[in-house]
Amino acid sequence: MKAFSMQSNMNEQSILKRTLLMIAKLVGVFSIWVALVSVLAVVVADRVVLVMSGAPADKGAPAAADTSKKDDGASPRTKNPPANAPTKTNG
């Protein structure tokens, strides 16, 4: 009877060990997958922002001159000053 209970205990330890190893492998694969997808998303977002801003994708290339806008030298804050809004209390 004792041999049967030892064998049962060893099987339970073996199942637990295999389960923990499988979980560790799944967590490892999932974390690597998330890291790769995150890097890919950052690269794609960087390219999209560069294209939308008009900057060249190559960092060494000079930026194209934008001649369609005429800037009078004033900052955006002086062009459109904020409206005087009354302050409201939280009471």
C-alpha atoms as an extended CHARMM CRD file, in Angstrom:
* protein
*
        91  EXT
         1         1  MET       CA              0.0000000000        0.0000000000        0.0000000000  PROA      1               0.0000000000
         2         2  LYS       CA              2.8580000000        2.3640000000        0.8110000000  PROA      2               0.0000000000
         3         3  ALA       CA              4.4460000000        1.7790000000       -2.6070000000  PROA      3               0.0000000000
         4         4  PHE       CA              1.1890000000        2.6980000000       -4.3040000000  PROA      4               0.0000000000
         5         5  SER       CA              0.9010000000        5.9640000000       -2.3630000000  PROA      5               0.0000000000
         6         6  MET       CA              4.5410000000        6.8780000000       -3.1390000000  PROA      6               0.0000000000
         7         7  GLN       CA              3.9500000000        6.2320000000       -6.8210000000  PROA      7               0.0000000000
         8         8  SER       CA              0.7970000000        8.3430000000       -6.7160000000  PROA      8               0.0000000000
         9         9  ASN       CA              2.6880000000       11.1480000000       -4.9770000000  PROA      9               0.0000000000
        10        10  MET       CA              5.4650000000       11.0070000000       -7.5860000000  PROA      10              0.0000000000
        11        11  ASN       CA              2.8900000000       11.1760000000      -10.3850000000  PROA      11              0.0000000000
        12        12  GLU       CA              1.3260000000       14.2260000000       -8.7840000000  PROA      12              0.0000000000
        13        13  GLN       CA              4.7240000000       15.9050000000       -8.5090000000  PROA      13              0.0000000000
        14        14  SER       CA              5.4710000000       15.0110000000      -12.0970000000  PROA      14              0.0000000000
        15        15  ILE       CA              2.1610000000       16.4650000000      -13.2750000000  PROA      15              0.0000000000
        16        16  LEU       CA              2.7450000000       19.6080000000      -11.2130000000  PROA      16              0.0000000000
        17        17  LYS       CA              6.2690000000       19.9730000000      -12.5880000000  PROA      17              0.0000000000
        18        18  ARG       CA              5.0920000000       19.5200000000      -16.1780000000  PROA      18              0.0000000000
        19        19  THR       CA              2.2660000000       22.0040000000      -15.6360000000  PROA      19              0.0000000000
        20        20  LEU       CA              4.5980000000       24.6170000000      -14.1820000000  PROA      20              0.0000000000
        21        21  LEU       CA              7.0680000000       24.1330000000      -17.0280000000  PROA      21              0.0000000000
        22        22  MET       CA              4.2900000000       24.5100000000      -19.5940000000  PROA      22              0.0000000000
        23        23  ILE       CA              3.0420000000       27.6980000000      -17.9260000000  PROA      23              0.0000000000
        24        24  ALA       CA              6.5910000000       29.0860000000      -17.8370000000  PROA      24              0.0000000000
        25        25  LYS       CA              7.0320000000       28.3490000000      -21.5380000000  PROA      25              0.0000000000
        26        26  LEU       CA              3.7020000000       29.9730000000      -22.4060000000  PROA      26              0.0000000000
        27        27  VAL       CA              4.5170000000       33.0810000000      -20.3660000000  PROA      27              0.0000000000
        28        28  GLY       CA              7.9370000000       33.3100000000      -22.0420000000  PROA      28              0.0000000000
        29        29  VAL       CA              6.5440000000       32.9650000000      -25.5410000000  PROA      29              0.0000000000
        30        30  PHE       CA              3.7660000000       35.4470000000      -24.8070000000  PROA      30              0.0000000000
        31        31  SER       CA              6.1750000000       38.0430000000      -23.4100000000  PROA      31              0.0000000000
        32        32  ILE       CA              8.4660000000       37.7070000000      -26.4400000000  PROA      32              0.0000000000
        33        33  TRP       CA              5.4470000000       38.0420000000      -28.7340000000  PROA      33              0.0000000000
        34        34  VAL       CA              4.2540000000       41.1960000000      -26.9400000000  PROA      34              0.0000000000
        35        35  ALA       CA              7.7570000000       42.6880000000      -27.1160000000  PROA      35              0.0000000000
        36        36  LEU       CA              7.9940000000       42.0600000000      -30.8660000000  PROA      36              0.0000000000
        37        37  VAL       CA              4.5290000000       43.4800000000      -31.5390000000  PROA      37              0.0000000000
        38        38  SER       CA              5.3450000000       46.5300000000      -29.3940000000  PROA      38              0.0000000000
        39        39  VAL       CA              8.5630000000       47.2150000000      -31.3130000000  PROA      39              0.0000000000
        40        40  LEU       CA              6.7200000000       46.7990000000      -34.5960000000  PROA      40              0.0000000000
        41        41  ALA       CA              3.9680000000       49.1880000000      -33.4650000000  PROA      41              0.0000000000
        42        42  VAL       CA              6.5200000000       51.8180000000      -32.4180000000  PROA      42              0.0000000000
        43        43  VAL       CA              8.3340000000       51.5740000000      -35.7500000000  PROA      43              0.0000000000
        44        44  VAL       CA              5.0970000000       51.8440000000      -37.7350000000  PROA      44              0.0000000000
        45        45  ALA       CA              3.8620000000       54.7630000000      -35.6200000000  PROA      45              0.0000000000
        46        46  ASP       CA              7.2120000000       56.5220000000      -36.0380000000  PROA      46              0.0000000000
        47        47  ARG       CA              7.0020000000       56.1650000000      -39.8220000000  PROA      47              0.0000000000
        48        48  VAL       CA              3.4050000000       57.4000000000      -39.8710000000  PROA      48              0.0000000000
        49        49  VAL       CA              4.2820000000       60.4550000000      -37.7710000000  PROA      49              0.0000000000
        50        50  LEU       CA              7.2350000000       61.2310000000      -40.0330000000  PROA      50              0.0000000000
        51        51  VAL       CA              5.0820000000       60.9730000000      -43.1430000000  PROA      51              0.0000000000
        52        52  MET       CA              2.2890000000       63.0760000000      -41.6140000000  PROA      52              0.0000000000
        53        53  SER       CA              4.7070000000       65.7790000000      -40.4570000000  PROA      53              0.0000000000
        54        54  GLY       CA              6.4020000000       66.0390000000      -43.8260000000  PROA      54              0.0000000000
        55        55  ALA       CA              9.8230000000       65.2260000000      -42.4250000000  PROA      55              0.0000000000
        56        56  PRO       CA             12.0160000000       62.9060000000      -44.4590000000  PROA      56              0.0000000000
        57        57  ALA       CA             12.1140000000       59.2910000000      -43.3330000000  PROA      57              0.0000000000
        58        58  ASP       CA             15.8990000000       59.3150000000      -43.6670000000  PROA      58              0.0000000000
        59        59  LYS       CA             17.3750000000       61.2130000000      -40.7160000000  PROA      59              0.0000000000
        60        60  GLY       CA             20.3470000000       62.4050000000      -42.7800000000  PROA      60              0.0000000000
        61        61  ALA       CA             18.2910000000       63.8310000000      -45.6360000000  PROA      61              0.0000000000
        62        62  PRO       CA             17.4330000000       67.5280000000      -45.5190000000  PROA      62              0.0000000000
        63        63  ALA       CA             13.8030000000       68.4530000000      -44.9160000000  PROA      63              0.0000000000
        64        64  ALA       CA             11.8060000000       69.7400000000      -47.8650000000  PROA      64              0.0000000000
        65        65  ALA       CA             11.0890000000       73.4620000000      -47.6830000000  PROA      65              0.0000000000
        66        66  ASP       CA              7.4280000000       74.3040000000      -47.1840000000  PROA      66              0.0000000000
        67        67  THR       CA              6.7380000000       77.4230000000      -49.2470000000  PROA      67              0.0000000000
        68        68  SER       CA              2.9410000000       77.2450000000      -49.0680000000  PROA      68              0.0000000000
        69        69  LYS       CA              2.7450000000       78.8120000000      -45.5860000000  PROA      69              0.0000000000
        70        70  LYS       CA              3.5880000000       82.4080000000      -44.9570000000  PROA      70              0.0000000000
        71        71  ASP       CA              4.7500000000       83.0600000000      -41.4290000000  PROA      71              0.0000000000
        72        72  ASP       CA              4.8630000000       86.6150000000      -40.1690000000  PROA      72              0.0000000000
        73        73  GLY       CA              7.1240000000       85.6210000000      -37.2970000000  PROA      73              0.0000000000
        74        74  ALA       CA              4.4790000000       85.8620000000      -34.6000000000  PROA      74              0.0000000000
        75        75  SER       CA              4.1240000000       82.9800000000      -32.2110000000  PROA      75              0.0000000000
        76        76  PRO       CA              0.8530000000       81.0190000000      -32.1080000000  PROA      76              0.0000000000
        77        77  ARG       CA              0.0940000000       82.4700000000      -28.6780000000  PROA      77              0.0000000000
        78        78  THR       CA              0.0660000000       86.0310000000      -29.9900000000  PROA      78              0.0000000000
        79        79  LYS       CA             -1.9730000000       85.1180000000      -33.0680000000  PROA      79              0.0000000000
        80        80  ASN       CA             -4.8620000000       83.6590000000      -31.0650000000  PROA      80              0.0000000000
        81        81  PRO       CA             -4.8380000000       84.9370000000      -27.4850000000  PROA      81              0.0000000000
        82        82  PRO       CA             -6.8860000000       82.9170000000      -24.9870000000  PROA      82              0.0000000000
        83        83  ALA       CA            -10.3630000000       84.1640000000      -24.1790000000  PROA      83              0.0000000000
        84        84  ASN       CA            -10.9780000000       85.6740000000      -20.7590000000  PROA      84              0.0000000000
        85        85  ALA       CA            -13.1330000000       83.0220000000      -19.1550000000  PROA      85              0.0000000000
        86        86  PRO       CA            -14.6480000000       83.6580000000      -15.7320000000  PROA      86              0.0000000000
        87        87  THR       CA            -13.2530000000       81.4120000000      -13.0280000000  PROA      87              0.0000000000
        88        88  LYS       CA            -15.6790000000       78.9420000000      -11.5120000000  PROA      88              0.0000000000
        89        89  THR       CA            -15.4620000000       77.6380000000       -7.9800000000  PROA      89              0.0000000000
        90        90  ASN       CA            -16.1300000000       74.0400000000       -7.0660000000  PROA      90              0.0000000000
        91        91  GLY       CA            -18.7680000000       74.9210000000       -4.4860000000  PROA      91              0.0000000000
